[in-house]
Amino acid sequence: MSAPGMLSQVNTQPGGPPYNGSNLLQHVVRTMSQRPTPPGWQMSLPVNQRGHIVIQLFNFLRLLQTKDEQNKTLDYAMGFEQRTFEGSPDKVNHCPSIPNKPKKSDTR
């Protein structure tokens, strides 16, 4: 299963490995799987579902960045999702907080 708007190919670093939609998701899921999961509702949210959230954030944010900044954009998307995942009191509040953040940062 792939997220809509998935990248056809992204170089995350100059000269670095290219990621297509499928292995970009695998990279994100692998990285997130290495981080500890807080006890509570977070244990019930599959890391694959969180990976799709990160890919959606990345796809939105990469439209605002140059190609050279995309590695930072992926790191930002993963970090933002991790912070909202850990800080949300329940699953219902985790996903709705994601789309609102980029809109707020547009006002800078």
ChimeraX commands (.cxc) that place a marker at each C-alpha (Angstrom):
marker #1 position 0.00,0.00,0.00 radius 0.5
marker #1 position 1.39,3.40,-0.87 radius 0.5
marker #1 position 0.38,6.89,0.18 radius 0.5
marker #1 position -1.12,9.19,-2.45 radius 0.5
marker #1 position 1.36,11.65,-3.88 radius 0.5
marker #1 position 4.27,9.38,-3.00 radius 0.5
marker #1 position 7.60,10.45,-4.44 radius 0.5
marker #1 position 8.80,8.73,-7.57 radius 0.5
marker #1 position 12.41,9.31,-6.50 radius 0.5
marker #1 position 14.10,11.56,-3.96 radius 0.5
marker #1 position 17.79,12.00,-3.29 radius 0.5
marker #1 position 17.99,12.63,0.43 radius 0.5
marker #1 position 21.61,13.81,0.23 radius 0.5
marker #1 position 23.78,14.94,-2.63 radius 0.5
marker #1 position 25.40,11.71,-3.78 radius 0.5
marker #1 position 23.32,9.79,-1.24 radius 0.5
marker #1 position 21.03,6.86,-1.86 radius 0.5
marker #1 position 17.88,7.55,-3.87 radius 0.5
marker #1 position 14.60,6.66,-2.21 radius 0.5
marker #1 position 11.50,5.83,-4.18 radius 0.5
marker #1 position 8.06,5.75,-2.57 radius 0.5
marker #1 position 8.30,2.19,-1.31 radius 0.5
marker #1 position 11.78,2.23,0.14 radius 0.5
marker #1 position 11.32,5.76,1.51 radius 0.5
marker #1 position 8.46,4.39,3.61 radius 0.5
marker #1 position 10.63,1.41,4.59 radius 0.5
marker #1 position 13.42,3.80,5.64 radius 0.5
marker #1 position 11.02,5.88,7.74 radius 0.5
marker #1 position 9.41,2.81,9.36 radius 0.5
marker #1 position 12.81,1.24,10.09 radius 0.5
marker #1 position 14.06,4.48,11.69 radius 0.5
marker #1 position 10.89,4.94,13.74 radius 0.5
marker #1 position 10.95,1.28,14.86 radius 0.5
marker #1 position 14.32,1.89,16.50 radius 0.5
marker #1 position 12.86,4.57,18.77 radius 0.5
marker #1 position 11.16,3.62,22.04 radius 0.5
marker #1 position 7.36,3.69,22.10 radius 0.5
marker #1 position 5.82,5.39,25.15 radius 0.5
marker #1 position 3.44,3.29,27.25 radius 0.5
marker #1 position -0.25,3.99,26.74 radius 0.5
marker #1 position -2.35,4.45,23.63 radius 0.5
marker #1 position 0.81,4.85,21.53 radius 0.5
marker #1 position 1.42,1.08,21.82 radius 0.5
marker #1 position -1.73,0.43,19.75 radius 0.5
marker #1 position -0.72,2.61,16.78 radius 0.5
marker #1 position 1.23,0.60,14.19 radius 0.5
marker #1 position 4.54,2.12,13.16 radius 0.5
marker #1 position 3.57,1.59,9.51 radius 0.5
marker #1 position 0.57,3.91,9.98 radius 0.5
marker #1 position 2.85,6.50,11.57 radius 0.5
marker #1 position 5.21,6.09,8.60 radius 0.5
marker #1 position 2.43,7.06,6.22 radius 0.5
marker #1 position 1.79,10.18,8.30 radius 0.5
marker #1 position 5.48,11.10,7.99 radius 0.5
marker #1 position 5.38,10.55,4.21 radius 0.5
marker #1 position 2.34,12.83,3.93 radius 0.5
marker #1 position 4.10,15.53,5.95 radius 0.5
marker #1 position 7.24,15.10,3.88 radius 0.5
marker #1 position 5.33,15.38,0.61 radius 0.5
marker #1 position 3.64,18.57,1.79 radius 0.5
marker #1 position 6.83,20.13,3.13 radius 0.5
marker #1 position 9.04,19.17,0.19 radius 0.5
marker #1 position 6.91,21.35,-2.06 radius 0.5
marker #1 position 8.19,24.30,-0.03 radius 0.5
marker #1 position 11.86,23.25,-0.16 radius 0.5
marker #1 position 14.61,23.04,-2.74 radius 0.5
marker #1 position 15.94,19.62,-3.69 radius 0.5
marker #1 position 19.04,20.17,-1.55 radius 0.5
marker #1 position 16.88,20.77,1.55 radius 0.5
marker #1 position 14.83,17.56,1.25 radius 0.5
marker #1 position 16.96,15.55,3.69 radius 0.5
marker #1 position 16.31,18.20,6.35 radius 0.5
marker #1 position 12.63,18.11,5.40 radius 0.5
marker #1 position 12.40,14.36,5.98 radius 0.5
marker #1 position 14.16,14.74,9.34 radius 0.5
marker #1 position 11.75,17.54,10.30 radius 0.5
marker #1 position 8.69,15.49,9.30 radius 0.5
marker #1 position 9.89,12.49,11.30 radius 0.5
marker #1 position 10.75,14.63,14.32 radius 0.5
marker #1 position 7.44,16.49,14.25 radius 0.5
marker #1 position 5.46,13.24,14.04 radius 0.5
marker #1 position 7.50,11.76,16.91 radius 0.5
marker #1 position 6.84,14.79,19.13 radius 0.5
marker #1 position 3.08,14.79,18.43 radius 0.5
marker #1 position 2.98,11.01,18.85 radius 0.5
marker #1 position 4.63,11.20,22.27 radius 0.5
marker #1 position 2.80,14.33,23.41 radius 0.5
marker #1 position -0.77,13.55,22.35 radius 0.5
marker #1 position -3.05,12.39,25.17 radius 0.5
marker #1 position -4.81,9.88,22.87 radius 0.5
marker #1 position -4.93,8.56,19.31 radius 0.5
marker #1 position -7.80,10.88,18.33 radius 0.5
marker #1 position -5.66,13.96,19.07 radius 0.5
marker #1 position -2.51,12.61,17.39 radius 0.5
marker #1 position -3.54,12.74,13.73 radius 0.5
marker #1 position -5.61,15.96,13.77 radius 0.5
marker #1 position -2.62,17.87,15.15 radius 0.5
marker #1 position -0.48,16.92,12.15 radius 0.5
marker #1 position -2.18,18.94,9.35 radius 0.5
marker #1 position -2.49,22.06,11.52 radius 0.5
marker #1 position 1.23,22.50,12.23 radius 0.5
marker #1 position 2.46,23.28,8.70 radius 0.5
marker #1 position -0.32,25.86,8.31 radius 0.5
marker #1 position 0.78,27.64,11.48 radius 0.5
marker #1 position 4.41,27.70,10.35 radius 0.5
marker #1 position 3.37,29.39,7.09 radius 0.5
marker #1 position 2.71,32.60,9.04 radius 0.5
marker #1 position 6.40,33.10,9.97 radius 0.5
marker link #1:1,2 radius 0.2
marker link #1:2,3 radius 0.2
marker link #1:3,4 radius 0.2
marker link #1:4,5 radius 0.2
marker link #1:5,6 radius 0.2
marker link #1:6,7 radius 0.2
marker link #1:7,8 radius 0.2
marker link #1:8,9 radius 0.2
marker link #1:9,10 radius 0.2
marker link #1:10,11 radius 0.2
marker link #1:11,12 radius 0.2
marker link #1:12,13 radius 0.2
marker link #1:13,14 radius 0.2
marker link #1:14,15 radius 0.2
marker link #1:15,16 radius 0.2
marker link #1:16,17 radius 0.2
marker link #1:17,18 radius 0.2
marker link #1:18,19 radius 0.2
marker link #1:19,20 radius 0.2
marker link #1:20,21 radius 0.2
marker link #1:21,22 radius 0.2
marker link #1:22,23 radius 0.2
marker link #1:23,24 radius 0.2
marker link #1:24,25 radius 0.2
marker link #1:25,26 radius 0.2
marker link #1:26,27 radius 0.2
marker link #1:27,28 radius 0.2
marker link #1:28,29 radius 0.2
marker link #1:29,30 radius 0.2
marker link #1:30,31 radius 0.2
marker link #1:31,32 radius 0.2
marker link #1:32,33 radius 0.2
marker link #1:33,34 radius 0.2
marker link #1:34,35 radius 0.2
marker link #1:35,36 radius 0.2
marker link #1:36,37 radius 0.2
marker link #1:37,38 radius 0.2
marker link #1:38,39 radius 0.2
marker link #1:39,40 radius 0.2
marker link #1:40,41 radius 0.2
marker link #1:41,42 radius 0.2
marker link #1:42,43 radius 0.2
marker link #1:43,44 radius 0.2
marker link #1:44,45 radius 0.2
marker link #1:45,46 radius 0.2
marker link #1:46,47 radius 0.2
marker link #1:47,48 radius 0.2
marker link #1:48,49 radius 0.2
marker link #1:49,50 radius 0.2
marker link #1:50,51 radius 0.2
marker link #1:51,52 radius 0.2
marker link #1:52,53 radius 0.2
marker link #1:53,54 radius 0.2
marker link #1:54,55 radius 0.2
marker link #1:55,56 radius 0.2
marker link #1:56,57 radius 0.2
marker link #1:57,58 radius 0.2
marker link #1:58,59 radius 0.2
marker link #1:59,60 radius 0.2
marker link #1:60,61 radius 0.2
marker link #1:61,62 radius 0.2
marker link #1:62,63 radius 0.2
marker link #1:63,64 radius 0.2
marker link #1:64,65 radius 0.2
marker link #1:65,66 radius 0.2
marker link #1:66,67 radius 0.2
marker link #1:67,68 radius 0.2
marker link #1:68,69 radius 0.2
marker link #1:69,70 radius 0.2
marker link #1:70,71 radius 0.2
marker link #1:71,72 radius 0.2
marker link #1:72,73 radius 0.2
marker link #1:73,74 radius 0.2
marker link #1:74,75 radius 0.2
marker link #1:75,76 radius 0.2
marker link #1:76,77 radius 0.2
marker link #1:77,78 radius 0.2
marker link #1:78,79 radius 0.2
marker link #1:79,80 radius 0.2
marker link #1:80,81 radius 0.2
marker link #1:81,82 radius 0.2
marker link #1:82,83 radius 0.2
marker link #1:83,84 radius 0.2
marker link #1:84,85 radius 0.2
marker link #1:85,86 radius 0.2
marker link #1:86,87 radius 0.2
marker link #1:87,88 radius 0.2
marker link #1:88,89 radius 0.2
marker link #1:89,90 radius 0.2
marker link #1:90,91 radius 0.2
marker link #1:91,92 radius 0.2
marker link #1:92,93 radius 0.2
marker link #1:93,94 radius 0.2
marker link #1:94,95 radius 0.2
marker link #1:95,96 radius 0.2
marker link #1:96,97 radius 0.2
marker link #1:97,98 radius 0.2
marker link #1:98,99 radius 0.2
marker link #1:99,100 radius 0.2
marker link #1:100,101 radius 0.2
marker link #1:101,102 radius 0.2
marker link #1:102,103 radius 0.2
marker link #1:103,104 radius 0.2
marker link #1:104,105 radius 0.2
marker link #1:105,106 radius 0.2
marker link #1:106,107 radius 0.2
marker link #1:107,108 radius 0.2
view
